[in-house]
């Protein structure tokens, strides 16, 4: 590009300040002028271009005027149309001004910041540099890339569609004329419209035109540019295309992406990583390449990119300690700029990789930031953060107190799921605050009808773990559990029974109703669920339910650990269960269990009650 600066302005008939032609500035200006022609302007920026051009000229103290418009501007317009960008005759006339104002601004900034190390050109060097008016008028050779007029028109038609169905209809009508740019645009726009409308993608994927589009994309994928490749990955994930239904397309994407990851822009890297995780693609080699490229470009990532990359690597369980360390370092200074969803995602990602000690600084920074934003964050976002902290085993008292204040002050925005999740998180972290529990009790009375079986299970388990007995709330939960008993999973049944027994709240109708569930479903229960259910039913349950649990326990006795065996024996300490207690005694002898003194006493008492000799 040694002569670019002399040729381009002359071709446009432009006057440029002579001192900008010094050897020290030539490389910077050449790069700016050349690269700017690849990004023609739109109508929206014309006013700013005029102003900046005048300011740039005034800054160097000399005139900079435009004489005429060259043919190269029309080539620039063709390039813009090929990319599907907006372009008008009015904007065409200001492409040279954009090039020059960027060049001048870059040169001035570069020279002012490098005065101590850059040697200015001598008068002799300046004289040797041809003036734009003195240089022979040379036309820049036209680009080798020929514009496909049909492809330009196709892109305009695709971008003019307001719905995904319109694009697919277009594929059916003129899809055979699509080039690789059209295919990438169509695929991306279909996914974009689908996401924006929040519709199920299944009807779109079932259309024959969608199958045609995916088939054509598979064939032309090696010709896609890097943005087209990352956009195609994003589109497949957004549309929830099952990899097993299109193995050739997914394999082709993985191959092409792996070969060009180093060329991806930051957003392309983040989108590709997110798409791999969303599609459930397990490709350690590709993820490792993405990890290395992300590390190099991390400074250019925005908050969404950081959250998406962290989420992607955590989801596919790809170990990338260096990347997570770098993400934490990049995220901490700008945590206040993360929106609620991004904050929840990135905290979940660090929780999912299960390195709480290594990530302690990150969790503390998030907690401190979130504690100051509780008034601005939606209740669901706060609950998600608390849940992530609880799942990671990280306790931050200041953050939990701030969340408590938020719940007490604006509980109206909480859903039934939020309430159950918050209670579970507080119990997991062993955080007991009377204000929070009182507010939770009042919320249960209002939200209980909206609770699922899982929500009821978590709420009862949490209240029992925190030893909080709110009679009215427990009665309301019992009524809902009874109403949903046919749909309750084994874990929910065992949690509810154990919780009510632990807080000493005997709701007779509920125990009878759930006892009927146990009679038919006990064989589906695992060891922990049998122990929890038997502990509760031994105090408040029916003989039929206990007999069903005893039979189920006998079938899977090797799955019980010594502590569970002792607790089980204590629950079945009655003569009618002597057979089960003998099996428990034999199992303890078989594994050579060493029990604590308290456990030995409990086991001996249970054996004696059942009339069985202790081991």
Secondary structure as GFF3:
##gff-version 3
##sequence-region A 1 615
A	DSSP	alpha_helix	4	12	.	.	.	ID=ss1
A	DSSP	three_ten_helix	18	21	.	.	.	ID=ss2
A	DSSP	alpha_helix	23	36	.	.	.	ID=ss3
A	DSSP	three_ten_helix	43	45	.	.	.	ID=ss4
A	DSSP	alpha_helix	46	60	.	.	.	ID=ss5
A	DSSP	alpha_helix	71	82	.	.	.	ID=ss6
A	DSSP	alpha_helix	89	92	.	.	.	ID=ss7
A	DSSP	alpha_helix	95	113	.	.	.	ID=ss8
A	DSSP	alpha_helix	123	128	.	.	.	ID=ss9
A	DSSP	alpha_helix	149	160	.	.	.	ID=ss10
A	DSSP	alpha_helix	164	174	.	.	.	ID=ss11
A	DSSP	three_ten_helix	175	177	.	.	.	ID=ss12
A	DSSP	alpha_helix	180	197	.	.	.	ID=ss13
A	DSSP	alpha_helix	202	205	.	.	.	ID=ss14
A	DSSP	alpha_helix	208	220	.	.	.	ID=ss15
A	DSSP	three_ten_helix	221	223	.	.	.	ID=ss16
A	DSSP	alpha_helix	226	238	.	.	.	ID=ss17
A	DSSP	three_ten_helix	243	245	.	.	.	ID=ss18
A	DSSP	alpha_helix	247	260	.	.	.	ID=ss19
A	DSSP	three_ten_helix	261	263	.	.	.	ID=ss20
A	DSSP	alpha_helix	266	279	.	.	.	ID=ss21
A	DSSP	alpha_helix	284	297	.	.	.	ID=ss22
A	DSSP	three_ten_helix	298	300	.	.	.	ID=ss23
A	DSSP	alpha_helix	303	315	.	.	.	ID=ss24
A	DSSP	alpha_helix	321	332	.	.	.	ID=ss25
A	DSSP	three_ten_helix	335	337	.	.	.	ID=ss26
A	DSSP	alpha_helix	340	352	.	.	.	ID=ss27
A	DSSP	alpha_helix	360	371	.	.	.	ID=ss28
A	DSSP	alpha_helix	379	392	.	.	.	ID=ss29
A	DSSP	alpha_helix	397	409	.	.	.	ID=ss30
A	DSSP	three_ten_helix	411	413	.	.	.	ID=ss31
A	DSSP	alpha_helix	416	428	.	.	.	ID=ss32
A	DSSP	alpha_helix	434	447	.	.	.	ID=ss33
A	DSSP	three_ten_helix	448	450	.	.	.	ID=ss34
A	DSSP	alpha_helix	453	465	.	.	.	ID=ss35
A	DSSP	alpha_helix	471	483	.	.	.	ID=ss36
A	DSSP	three_ten_helix	485	487	.	.	.	ID=ss37
A	DSSP	alpha_helix	490	502	.	.	.	ID=ss38
A	DSSP	alpha_helix	508	521	.	.	.	ID=ss39
A	DSSP	three_ten_helix	522	524	.	.	.	ID=ss40
A	DSSP	alpha_helix	527	540	.	.	.	ID=ss41
A	DSSP	alpha_helix	543	555	.	.	.	ID=ss42
A	DSSP	three_ten_helix	557	559	.	.	.	ID=ss43
A	DSSP	alpha_helix	562	571	.	.	.	ID=ss44
A	DSSP	three_ten_helix	575	577	.	.	.	ID=ss45
A	DSSP	alpha_helix	578	591	.	.	.	ID=ss46
A	DSSP	alpha_helix	597	610	.	.	.	ID=ss47
###
